[in-house]
Amino acid sequence: MKTNSNPVYILGSSRTAFAKSQTTYADVTRKELMTAALNGLVETFQLSGKLIDDTALGAVMNSSADFNLAREVVLSTSLHPHSPAYNVQRACGTGLETVWQIGLKAHVGAIDIGIAGGVDTNSDLPIEVSPRFQKALLELNKAKTFGQRVSALVGIGLSPFRPAVPSVNEPRTLMSMGQHCELMVKEWKISRHEQDEFALASHRNGSKAYDSGFYDDLVVEFQGLKRDGTLRGDTTLEKLAQLKPVFDPSSAGTLTAGNSSPLTDGAACVLVGNAKGAEKVAAKPLARLVDVQVAAVNFVKGEGLLMAPTKAISQLLMRNKLTTADFDYFELHEAFAGQVLCNLKALEDAKYCREVLGLSAPIGVLPRGKINQVGSSVSLGHPFAATGARITGTLAKLVSAGGNKRGLISICTAGGMGIAAILESV
C-alpha cells in the first residue's frame, strides 16, 4: 500500500465470542469455529451466493486432516462455491498476516474483494504419534506378509505409544513463551504490580466496552456464548495479587494466570477490499489499511523473544513519517501484560532505540489512555491465529467513529517475530 492509488479498506469484521479452552467449545472443531465466524460476516454483509475473489484463513494448531482448512470453511458457508481460499500461518500474527496478503492483492488490482482471518482451539488439538511409532506404522502399512507385519511391531515396547501433544515451546531454546517473558520483565525491571495493573485495565476496558454495546455488531453468538468467557469485569488488584507465578515458581516470578493471556478457543475474520470491491458488496469502508511491517529478533542469542514489535513499529513510523503523537488508538496484543510493558519501556529508552532500532532519539511514550481502550488479549482471550483479525476489526470500528482518526496495531509472535499495521479513518 505504498501509493495513494487504489486504496484498500477494512469493510467489516465478524468473530465468535472467545472461550477458555476446554470449556464452552470443548466439543467444537476448528473448522466449525471458523465457519461460525465467517457465517457472521456472510449474514451481516448479505454475501450469500456472492463470489469472493480470494480468502486467506489460518490456524497455528492445525491438523493434517485440515490441510485445506480455508477452502473447506468457505464451502461450509453460503458463499458462492467458486470462491477460492488458502491457508496461512505466521504464529500469533497469522490473522494480521492474512489481512496484509488480501490487502496487497486488492491494492494491485489482482482481486477486488477478499476475506482474511484465523482460528485456533486448544480443545481440538492435533494429537500425533511418536516418531518411532510413526515409523512402525509406515512399515506396517508397507508389509505384504504376516511375518513382515510382526517384524514391523517387534521390540517397539510401550513408550512409543505415548501420544505427542503439540507444544508451544520454542524449539531452539526449549523454553515456553512465558519463560522467555519472565527473562524480559527481569531485564526491563517490570514489577508484578505493574503487570497486574495493566491486566486489570484490560479487564475493565473490555467489560465497559461490552456493557456499552461496542461489541454487539462485532461478535456473533455461537454455542450460546455472546460475550468472551475469559473476561472478568469484577476482578481487582487484590484478587490478581493472590495468584501464584506460573512460569517461574520462585519468589522472583511475576507472570501469573491473571496477567497472561489464557489458552483460548475462537475465530475471527475481516472483509477487505478496494473501492471497486466495496461497491460489489455494497459495503461502506470503515478504515483504510495504510501499511504493514514485520520484523524479527535473534532471541536465541539473548534478544527478548517478544521484543520484535518494537522494530516493526519503528520501521512503520519512519517509513510513514509519523510519531506516536499522530495516533489516536494503540491496539497492542497482550500476550502477557509484561510483554507489552517491556515493549513500551523500550520505545521510551534512548539507548535501546539507538542501539537496537538505529534511531537518534527514542520513539517516545504511548499514552496509556490510548492503549487497548476496549480490552485486549489478557481479558478477551487469545486464539492464536484469530487475534490479528480480532484486533483489525476492532480498530477499524474505533477509527470509523468520527473525525480523522489513526490507529496502530502491534502483535508479538513465536519465533521472535513481530507484525504491526496502521489503519486510518476514511
Sequence and secondary structure as in RCSB ss.txt:
>XXXX:A:sequence
MKTNSNPVYILGSSRTAFAKSQTTYADVTRKELMTAALNGLVETFQLSGKLIDDTALGAVMNSSADFNLAREVVL
STSLHPHSPAYNVQRACGTGLETVWQIGLKAHVGAIDIGIAGGVDTNSDLPIEVSPRFQKALLELNKAKTFGQRV
SALVGIGLSPFRPAVPSVNEPRTLMSMGQHCELMVKEWKISRHEQDEFALASHRNGSKAYDSGFYDDLVVEFQGL
KRDGTLRGDTTLEKLAQLKPVFDPSSAGTLTAGNSSPLTDGAACVLVGNAKGAEKVAAKPLARLVDVQVAAVNFV
KGEGLLMAPTKAISQLLMRNKLTTADFDYFELHEAFAGQVLCNLKALEDAKYCREVLGLSAPIGVLPRGKINQVG
SSVSLGHPFAATGARITGTLAKLVSAGGNKRGLISICTAGGMGIAAILESV
>XXXX:A:secstr
  SSSS EEEEEEEEE  EETTSTTTT  HHHHHHHHHHHHHHHTT TT   SEEEEE SS  GGGTTHHHHHHH
TSSS TT   EEE  GGGHHHHHHHHHHHHHHHTS SEEEEEEEE TTS   B  HHHHHHHHHHHH  SHHHHH
HHHTT  SGGGS B    S TTT   HHHHHHHHHHHTT  HHHHHHHHHHHHHHHHHHHHTTTTTTTEE BTTB
 S TT  TT  HHHHHTS BSS  STT   BSSSB  BEEEEEEEEEEEHHHHHHTT    EEEEEEEEEE  GG
GTS TT HHHHHHHHHHHHHT  GGG SEEEE  SBHHHHHHHHHHHH HHHHHHTS  SS      GGGB TT 
 HHHH B GGGHHHHHHHHHHHHHTTSSS EEEEEEEETTTEEEEEEEEE 
